[in-house]
């Protein structure tokens, strides 16, 4: 027996609101009290109401889709960001379409062109290496929210966290423990986050009067494998170091394995610091000292910002911060 199809009017009666209010909530264009929105959501669930997305799109002139460009869907960090995007869009009527940039500016531009061809109503760019000019060009057609950079342009909404200051603090913490020979495993070449974190590392050394040794700066790619390779390179070149600051936790995890394979203990022989505070970082052996980055909140804030813009509202700048979390992978040098 086919289930009975509920109507928008029935949802409105159940929720105690007008049909137009239900319609505007579903379209993401209603500024209503949380109690009304929750009543509508309860009614939708109770009646198993299925909105006609095609009709909604035709009526509103919108596709009710949001393009989301990430660097790597398989990445634990970006996975958390995307979960945040989904949370931020929940109940708004908008559906995200995810695309992978693969740490390549040309691939990012190609993926954004594909998203634009799907007539998305707005675009979220989670960091990435695209030139500012390319994002401004897209913003001439649809609103763009970009994280990880500062960009002042029409129809572009950007917010960033101070990676440089956080990296400086993480490196300074190692220096305060007596470490002067600190290796740095960089992130993906040309990536804004990678450049800022390397700059913060250098800032801390300069502030402490420690000469910067280019041999201690090793290129990585934000992956576990690149962390293993970086440690292998440092050890093969016989460059002395007592600590490592990796530009993300994935590379720190790889570095930990690379050190273990050579019989080098953490933190007894080498202290190790990461960046991101991924869910598994507190379960590493030993638990990882790292910079906590609110990945989920970044994704949710990006989605909420874009929904506010599409609703004709002025978005509020999110209050997001980086925080150094000290655990057992670091110790004072004796």
N, C-alpha and C positions, 0 to 999 in steps of 0.2 A: 504494500500500500504506500503510495507516495505521500510524503510528509506535507502538511499544509503550509503554504507559503505565507509568512506574516507580511504586513504592509507597514509603511512608514507611519501611517496614521495610527495603527494599533500600538506601535512603539511609543508614539507621542502620548496616547491616552494612558498607557501603562506607566510612563514616566511622569505624567502630570505636567507636560509642557506642550507647546504648540508644535505642529508639524514642521514649521519653518525653522524652529530652534533645533530640532533633531537634524534637519537637513544641513544647517550651518555647522553643527558640531561634526557631522560626518564629513563635511567638506573642509573642515579645519579652519573655518572662517568666523567661528563664533567666539566672542569673549564673554564667557558665562562663568558663574560661580562653580566651584568644584562640586558642590552638592548636586547641582543640576546635571553637570557632565556625568557624574557617577550614577545618577538616577537613570540617565539615558543608556549608559553602558550596561547597567543591570537589566534594563528592559530588553535591550538587544540580545543579551545572553539568555534571558528567560524565554523570549519568543523565538530565539534562533533566527533573528532577522538577518538576511543577506542583502546588503545594498547593491543596487544595480550600478556598478562602477562605470559602465559605458554611458548610461543615462546621466550620471553625475558629471562625467567629463564633458559631455555635450552641453549640459546646462551651464556649467561653470566656465567652459572654454579652457579647462585644464585637463592634463592627463592624470593628475593625482599621483604622480610618481616623482621621486627624488633621485637624482644620480649621485652616487657616492664613489669617489675615486680613492682607493687605498693602495698601499705599496705592495702588500702581500697578505692575502686573505688567510694564508696558513700561519702567519706570524702570531705568536701569543699576544703581543702588544696590540697589533691591529685587530686581532680577533676581539679583544676587549673593547676597543674603540667601536667596532661595528655593532657589538651588543648594545653599547650605549646609544648609538644611532637608532637602533630598533626601539629601544626604550623611549627615546625622545620623540619618536614618531607614533608611538602607540596611542590609539584613540583619536588620532588627528585625521584619519582617512587617507593619509599619504602612505605609499608603498615605496621602499627603497630598492634601487637597482644597483648592485655592487659591480665594480670593475677593478681589475688589477693593473697597477702601473709598473710592477716588476723593477722598481728602482731605476727606471730609465725615462728620461724626460720625453723622448720621442714617442715611446710607448704610451706614456701618460696622455700626450696630445692626441694620439690615435684613439685611445679609449674614451676620452672626453668627447671627441667628434662622434663616436658611436652612441654615447649617451645622449648627445644633443639630437641625433637623428631619431631617437625614441621620443622626442618631444617632452623631455623631463621639464618639470616646472621650476626646478632649482638645482643647484649643484653644490655638493660638499666635497672639498678636496682636503684629505688628511695628509698634511705636510706635502712631500713630493718635491721634485726638482724642476718643475715647469717654471719658465720665466714669468715674472710679474706681468709683463706685457701680454702674454698669452692668456692669463687669467682675466685681465682687464678686458681683453677682446671678447671673451665669453660673456662677461658681465654686461656687455652692451645688449645682450639678448635676454638673459635670465639672471636672477640674483645668484651670487656665488659666496659661499662661506668657506674660508680657508683657514686651516690651523697651522701653527708652527712658523708663522711669519707675520710681519707687520706690513700691511698694504693699505694705503689710503687712496681709494678710488671710488667712483660712483658705482653703486649696486654691488660693491664688494664689502664683505664683513669679515674681518680677520681678528684672530686673537692668538696669542702665543704665550708660552711659559719661558722663563729666563734660563735656558739651558746653559748659557755661559756662566752665569752666577752659580748655578747648582754644581757644574763641573769644577768650578774654582773651589767651592766649599768641600767637595769630595776629595780633591787633590790636597787641599790645605789640611784636611783631617789626617791624611796619610803622613804629611809633613810633620804635623803635631805629634805623631807617634814615633818620630825620629827617622822616617824614611826620606832619603834624598835621591836615591836612584830608583825612580818611579817610571815604569814603562807605561805607554798609552797605546791601546788598541783602538784605532779610529773606526768610525762607521763607514757607510757607503760613500765613495768619492763624490764630491760635489753636492752632497745632501746638506741642506741648511743645518739640521740637527748635528750632523757629524762635525761640521766646521765650527759651530758654536761650542761644542763640548771640547774640541781640541783647543780652541782659543782659551776656554776657561782653565784647562790643564796648564797651558803655558802661562797664563796670568798668575796662577798660584805659585808656580816655580819662580817666576820673576819677582813676585812680591817677597818671597823668602830668600832671594839672593842666590838661587840655585841655577846654575847654567843649564840651558836647554840642550840636551844631547839628541840630535836628530836620529841617531841610531836606536833610541828607545821609543821612537814613534813608529808604529807598525800599522800598515793598512789592513783593515778588515772589511767585512761586507754585511755587518749586522746579523750574521748567521753563526750557529754553533761551530760549524766546520771552520770558518775563518778564524775563530778564537783558537782552535787547536793549531791551525797553520801558523798563526802569529807567534804563539809560544814556541813552536818548533823553530821558527826563524830566529827568534831572540836567543834561544839556547844554542842553535847551530853556529850563530855568529859570535858566541861566547861573550855576549854583552852582559856585564853584571847588573843585576837589579834585585831589589828587595821587596818591591810591591808592583802591582799592576792595577791601572785604572782602565777598565773596558768601557767603551761608549754605549754598550747595552748589556742586559743580563744574559742574552743568548750567547754573546761572545764571551762573557765571563764564565758561563757554564762550559763552553768549549775550552777556555783557558784552563779551567780547573781540571778537566780531563787530560789536557796536554801536560800539565804539571804532574799529575798522578802517574801518567805513563812513564815519566822520567824519574819517578821516585821522589819528587819534590813535594813537601807537605804544605798545606794551607791551614792555618796561618803561620805555623812554626818556622818555615823557611821563606815563604813569600806571602805577603798580605794581598788580598784581592777585593776590589770594589767594582760594582757594576752600575747600571743605570736603567731604571724603569720600575723595579720592584714587581716583577711578574709573579703570578700566584705561586709558582714552584720555587721561587728564590728563597723563601723562608724554610723550605724543606731540603735544600741542598746540604751536602755534608762537606764542610760545616755551613750553617745558614749564612747567606750572603749579605754583606754590607753593601748597600746600594742607595741610589736616589729614587725615592718613590715618585712616580708620575701617575696622575689620576687618569689612566687611559679610558676607563668606562665613562667617567664624568666629562672627558673631552669630547667623546662621541655624542653623548647626550646633549651637551651644551651646543654643539654644532647643529644638531637636528632642531633643537628648540629655537635657536637663533633664526634658522631658515624658515621655520613655520611662522614665527612672529613676523618676519618680513613679508611672507606670502599672505599673511592675514592683515597687512597694512599697519602693523604695530611697529614701534621703535624697540628693537631688541636691547636687552640689558647685557652689559659686558659681564661674562662669567668670572667669578672669583676662584681661580684655580691656581694652585701653588705646588712647587716641587719641595721635597723634604728629604734630607739625608737620614737614612735608617741604619744605625750601627748594629751589626750582629757579630758572629764569631769568626768571620773570614779575615778579620784584621786584628793585629796585635802590635803592641809597642816593640820597637826594635831595640834589642839589647846589645 
